Amino acid sequence: MKQIKSEQLVSLLKQQLNEEKFDFEFDKKHDKLRLNHKKIGKGMELSLPGILAKYNDKQEAAIDEVVYTIEQTFNAMEQEMEQGFQTTTKIYPVIRATSYPQASKEGRAFIKTEHTAETRIFYALDLGKTYRFIDESMLEVLQLTVEQVREMARFSVKQLPTVYKKDEVAGNVFYFVNANDGYDASRILNESFLNEMQTKIEGDMTLSVPHQDVLIVGDIRNETGYDVLAQMTMHFFAVGTVPITSLSFIYEDGELEPIFILAKNRIKKEQEKQ
């Protein structure tokens, strides 16, 4: 298998990337390559040993992977500049069903965190009108660790507006967060918002993320409320463009518990009383 050195790797990257777009600064002493984007005036630093190790293992596929990640990252930066976004990288958590693919079509594993038995958290690089899930190959280029990605996402979700509409059905109250910004379901991770909503709740507090573009906070004050909630979440789940789960959760002491488990526990307690 062909082995190469840092100088050769830099040469390969120059061939793959558009030299008219970038200035290349090779720091031989520290084995690093600095890429400066001429148009947007931003750059990134690549540590070459890690890329070399990948190349010596995967050959051209490793170069394709690095080039793809570099281009995607700079595309995001360019869109931020053109659309007047802040210059800081925006990373948000995105809720998906556990059945959602855990890797890109190219086979790159997404960064993710377990959430509930029904849901999983992915992380997205915001591109304005759309976003791109962050995969493991992007970490080196973004110069972030997995924990830093998670921390940035936790911070970002707290900055999202939490405007909601209120509806009352059969003595139960429902609050709908529907900003249509791609992160409505993500607001289930905003603990400050959830704790604030909890102060309004008189019955059981429920949370539902039937699809990407809605978070439903329920104030269930009677048994009919659970039937209404089940029908409501099933409807939203069926019509959503990115369905997540038709199951709802009880929110208590910062924990999420599926409602069907709660129902089983209640039945068990009633049986024990008898």
GIMODA-V774389 format. One record per residue. RES is the residue in one letter. PHI is phi in whole degrees, 0 to 359 (none if undefined). Layout:
res:RES phi:PHI
res:RES phi:PHI
//
This chain:
res:M phi:none
res:K phi:292
res:Q phi:253
res:I phi:230
res:K phi:250
res:S phi:303
res:E phi:302
res:Q phi:291
res:L phi:296
res:V phi:300
res:S phi:298
res:L phi:296
res:L phi:295
res:K phi:297
res:Q phi:293
res:Q phi:278
res:L phi:266
res:N phi:281
res:E phi:293
res:E phi:287
res:K phi:271
res:F phi:238
res:D phi:259
res:F phi:251
res:E phi:239
res:F phi:268
res:D phi:263
res:K phi:295
res:K phi:298
res:H phi:260
res:D phi:56
res:K phi:229
res:L phi:235
res:R phi:258
res:L phi:253
res:N phi:244
res:H phi:279
res:K phi:296
res:K phi:285
res:I phi:265
res:G phi:68
res:K phi:238
res:G phi:213
res:M phi:213
res:E phi:247
res:L phi:251
res:S phi:273
res:L phi:285
res:P phi:305
res:G phi:295
res:I phi:290
res:L phi:300
res:A phi:299
res:K phi:294
res:Y phi:296
res:N phi:293
res:D phi:262
res:K phi:247
res:Q phi:58
res:E phi:302
res:A phi:299
res:A phi:291
res:I phi:296
res:D phi:302
res:E phi:294
res:V phi:293
res:V phi:298
res:Y phi:301
res:T phi:294
res:I phi:299
res:E phi:296
res:Q phi:297
res:T phi:294
res:F phi:290
res:N phi:299
res:A phi:297
res:M phi:298
res:E phi:294
res:Q phi:295
res:E phi:301
res:M phi:293
res:E phi:292
res:Q phi:262
res:G phi:76
res:F phi:284
res:Q phi:295
res:T phi:281
res:T phi:282
res:T phi:294
res:K phi:255
res:I phi:234
res:Y phi:234
res:P phi:280
res:V phi:229
res:I phi:274
res:R phi:221
res:A phi:293
res:T phi:294
res:S phi:278
res:Y phi:294
res:P phi:306
res:Q phi:263
res:A phi:214
res:S phi:287
res:K phi:299
res:E phi:275
res:G phi:89
res:R phi:273
res:A phi:292
res:F phi:286
res:I phi:285
res:K phi:208
res:T phi:221
res:E phi:292
res:H phi:237
res:T phi:228
res:A phi:294
res:E phi:257
res:T phi:229
res:R phi:222
res:I phi:260
res:F phi:249
res:Y phi:232
res:A phi:238
res:L phi:273
res:D phi:287
res:L phi:244
res:G phi:97
res:K phi:275
res:T phi:211
res:Y phi:213
res:R phi:234
res:F phi:297
res:I phi:276
res:D phi:251
res:E phi:301
res:S phi:291
res:M phi:276
res:L phi:300
res:E phi:295
res:V phi:290
res:L phi:286
res:Q phi:58
res:L phi:229
res:T phi:269
res:V phi:300
res:E phi:294
res:Q phi:293
res:V phi:300
res:R phi:296
res:E phi:293
res:M phi:297
res:A phi:293
res:R phi:299
res:F phi:292
res:S phi:297
res:V phi:293
res:K phi:288
res:Q phi:273
res:L phi:290
res:P phi:295
res:T phi:237
res:V phi:284
res:Y phi:219
res:K phi:252
res:K phi:245
res:D phi:219
res:E phi:238
res:V phi:225
res:A phi:51
res:G phi:83
res:N phi:247
res:V phi:248
res:F phi:232
res:Y phi:245
res:F phi:244
res:V phi:262
res:N phi:212
res:A phi:278
res:N phi:56
res:D phi:253
res:G phi:90
res:Y phi:234
res:D phi:298
res:A phi:296
res:S phi:298
res:R phi:293
res:I phi:294
res:L phi:265
res:N phi:272
res:E phi:297
res:S phi:298
res:F phi:296
res:L phi:297
res:N phi:294
res:E phi:295
res:M phi:295
res:Q phi:299
res:T phi:290
res:K phi:270
res:I phi:279
res:E phi:258
res:G phi:252
res:D phi:274
res:M phi:269
res:T phi:241
res:L phi:230
res:S phi:224
res:V phi:231
res:P phi:296
res:H phi:211
res:Q phi:303
res:D phi:258
res:V phi:201
res:L phi:235
res:I phi:250
res:V phi:255
res:G phi:253
res:D phi:246
res:I phi:270
res:R phi:252
res:N phi:206
res:E phi:297
res:T phi:300
res:G phi:302
res:Y phi:291
res:D phi:294
res:V phi:299
res:L phi:298
res:A phi:299
res:Q phi:294
res:M phi:296
res:T phi:293
res:M phi:295
res:H phi:296
res:F phi:297
res:F phi:299
res:A phi:288
res:V phi:262
res:G phi:289
res:T phi:288
res:V phi:233
res:P phi:295
res:I phi:243
res:T phi:205
res:S phi:273
res:L phi:278
res:S phi:251
res:F phi:232
res:I phi:276
res:Y phi:252
res:E phi:210
res:D phi:54
res:G phi:75
res:E phi:247
res:L phi:252
res:E phi:229
res:P phi:305
res:I phi:298
res:F phi:293
res:I phi:288
res:L phi:301
res:A phi:299
res:K phi:297
res:N phi:295
res:R phi:294
res:I phi:298
res:K phi:297
res:K phi:295
res:E phi:295
res:Q phi:294
res:E phi:293
res:K phi:295
res:Q phi:286
//
